[in-house]
Amino acid sequence: MSLEERITELESRLAFQDDTIQALNDVLVAQQRVLERMQLQLAALAKRQEDMQGWIDGPQDDAPPPHY
């Protein structure tokens, strides 16, 4: 294999690797966005659950109803 062929082969591999790295980076960025959105949703659900728990538990009044 001549030097020119070897250089051409290396340039081809480099170009393929650059494309692969860019594609992987794009996927990673998209996954990070999804993860951040899911974290926000989880925080909102946790707050909503705390609010609902406070509403459901509410103050417990053991006094008898007024008609007794």
Secondary structure, 3 states (H helix, E strand, C coil): CCHHHHHHHHHHHHHHHHHHHHHHHHHHHHHHHHHHHHHHHHHHHHHHHHHHHHHHHCCCCCCCCCCC
